[in-house]
Amino acid sequence: MTLAKDPPRPPGPFRPGFWRSPIRGPWLTAVLGLVLLFGITVLFVTGLLSYAAYNPWLGAVNDKTPDKGILGFYLFAWPTDPYWLYRLTQGVHVTLGVVLVPVVLAKLWSVIPKLFEWPPARSPAHAVERLSLLLLVGGVIFEFTTGILNIQLHYVIPGSFYPLHFYGAWVFIAAFVVHVALRSARMWRALRSRRLAEVLRTDTAHTVPEPPDDSGLVAAAPRAATMSRRGALALTGAGSLTLLVVTAGQSIGGPWRRTALLAPHDRDPADGPNGFQVNKTAAAVGVTAEDIGPAWRLNVHGPASTFTFARDQLLAMPQWAAALPIACVEGWSTDDQHWSGPRLADLAALAGLPDAGSVLVESVQRGGSFSRVLLAGNQIRDPRSLLALHVNGADLSPDHGYPARIIVPANPGVNNTKWVGNLTFRT
C-alpha cells in the first residue's frame, strides 16, 4: 500500500504565514488605493496634455512615437492662451509624479502578499486578474522610474524616453482601469469597514489585525504591532510632503525655487540678463562659435521664394516684446523673461504666407531630437510669438540661443528652438 504524499509546500514568500504584519489588510490598502485613484488619473491626463503640447500632429517632425494609430486620437492644436498653460500642466504632472512615490511604495508594500499567491492561477478568470496585476505593478514601476530619470536627464534605459514613456503609460492605464473595475466594490466596502477618525486615535499598543477574510492581505499568523495604521499613513504622508517641498519650487518659481533640491542643478549659466535656467548649453549639443558667428544667416522659405537675413537685418525690422517663461518637459520653469524680436507672423507675411498653417523651424544644431520642430498656425499668428534676438534687454547668450531663438506662449521649452537657421512656412 502506497501512502499519498502531501503536495509540496511553496517556498519562501509563497509560504502561508510568511507575511506577518498586523496592519496589512483591506482597509489600509483601500485608503492608499483611493489616493492613487485620483492621483494617477490626474497624472495620466496631464501626461496626455504634455504630449499634445509638443506633438500637435502625427507628423514625422515632432512625432517621436510613430505608428501609434488610435493612441493619437486626442491630439489637437495646442493653445497659446493662457501663456502659462504648459508651465501649469507639466509642473503638476512632474511634481505630482514625484509626490506620489511614497504612496506607490506604501501601496505595493500593502499588497505584496497578493504578488506571491499560490498557486499563481486557480482559474482562467483568476489568471486574467493576475495578468492585469502583473501589468499594473510592472507598469507603475516602469512609468515612475522612467519619469524620474527623465527629470534628472539621466538616460540609462536604452531607447528614447518619449515613445517608451508614452506606450508604457497606455499599457499601465489599461491595466489600471481593469484593476479598478475588478476591485472598486471591494475597495468601497473596505473603506466603510472602519472610520478614519477611529484609526487616527488608535496607537501602536492597541493596533490589532483586521478580521480574517478572503482578500489574502490579512496575515494568517500576525506578529505584534510595531507601528500603528496611523503611523503608516503619517510616514507615507510625511514622505510625500517632503518631496513636495523639495520639488514644487522648480515650477512655482520665485523664492520657492531655492527649495527645489531635487530639481536638476547647474543650469544657471551666469548672473545678469541671461542668468536664468538653461536645459542644454551650446557646447553640450555641439554648437560652435563658427556656427553662430558673423557668418550666421537666417533663411526664411516661402512657397515661391527664400529670403536670407543677417542678424543686423533682423534687428532693423520692427521689434516686438513679450514676457514669457521657459517651461521644460522635465517640470522646471523659469520666471517670466522679457524677450524681443520680429514676430513670426511678420516673417510669415514676408515669406508670402500671412495665413501659414505651420512653420518648420530648423536649428544650426547638428542632429538631436528637437533640432527640427513644427509649429502650428495658431502659434505663428499669436502676436507674442517671436524670433527672439534679445532677452531682458541684452543679446541672447550662446546658451540661450544666440543669434536667434523661437519663443511662443504656452509652448514646451524643447519646442522653443535655439540657434535657428531656417524657417520654412507652409500652407
RAJONOR-V630932 format. One record per pair of residues at least 6 apart in sequence whose C-alpha atoms are under 6 Angstrom apart, sorted by the first residue. I is the first residue (numbers start at 1). GAP is how many residues later the second one is. D is the distance in whole Angstrom. If there is no record, write none. Layout:
i gap d
I GAP D
I GAP D
This chain:
i gap d
14 102 5
17 203 5
17 204 6
20 199 5
20 201 6
20 202 4
20 203 6
21 201 6
22 187 5
22 200 5
22 203 6
23 186 6
24 86 6
24 194 6
25 192 5
25 193 5
26 164 6
27 163 5
27 164 6
29 81 6
30 157 5
32 75 6
43 50 5
46 43 6
46 47 6
52 23 5
53 25 5
55 7 5
55 8 6
56 19 6
56 20 6
56 21 5
62 311 6
65 98 5
80 329 5
80 330 5
83 326 5
83 327 4
84 326 5
85 325 5
86 324 5
87 240 5
90 241 6
91 160 5
91 240 5
94 237 5
95 153 6
99 141 5
99 144 5
99 145 6
102 134 6
102 137 6
102 138 6
121 6 5
132 43 5
135 40 6
136 36 6
136 39 5
136 40 6
139 33 5
151 179 5
152 112 6
200 30 5
203 25 6
204 23 5
204 24 4
207 21 6
212 6 6
246 13 5
246 14 4
246 15 5
246 16 6
247 13 5
247 15 6
249 7 5
249 8 4
249 10 6
249 11 5
250 7 5
250 10 6
250 82 5
251 81 5
251 82 5
253 82 6
267 10 5
267 11 5
268 7 6
268 8 5
268 9 5
269 6 6
273 119 5
281 118 5
282 117 5
287 78 6
297 12 6
297 13 5
298 10 6
298 11 5
298 123 5
298 124 6
299 8 6
299 9 5
299 123 5
300 6 6
300 7 5
300 122 6
300 123 5
301 123 5
302 49 5
302 123 6
319 22 5
319 23 5
320 20 5
320 21 5
321 18 6
321 19 4
322 16 6
322 17 5
322 62 5
323 13 6
323 14 5
323 15 4
324 12 5
324 13 5
325 9 5
325 10 5
325 11 4
325 12 6
326 7 5
326 8 5
326 87 5
327 6 4
327 85 6
327 86 5
328 84 6
328 85 5
338 53 5
338 54 5
339 51 6
339 52 4
340 48 5
340 50 5
341 45 6
341 46 5
341 47 4
341 48 5
342 44 6
342 45 6
343 42 6
343 43 4
344 36 6
344 41 6
344 42 5
345 35 6
345 36 5
348 6 5
356 21 6
356 70 6
356 71 5
357 20 4
357 69 6
357 70 5
358 17 5
358 18 5
358 19 5
358 67 6
358 68 5
359 15 6
359 16 5
359 65 5
359 66 4
359 67 6
360 13 6
360 14 5
360 63 6
360 64 5
361 11 6
361 12 5
361 61 6
361 62 5
362 9 6
362 10 5
362 58 6
362 59 6
362 60 5
363 8 5
363 56 5
363 57 4
363 58 5
364 55 6
364 57 5
365 6 6
385 22 6
385 23 4
386 21 5
387 18 6
387 19 5
388 16 6
388 17 5
388 18 6
389 15 5
390 6 5
396 6 5
401 17 4
401 18 5
402 17 6
404 15 6
404 16 6
405 12 6
405 13 4
405 14 6
405 15 6
406 10 5
406 11 5
407 9 5
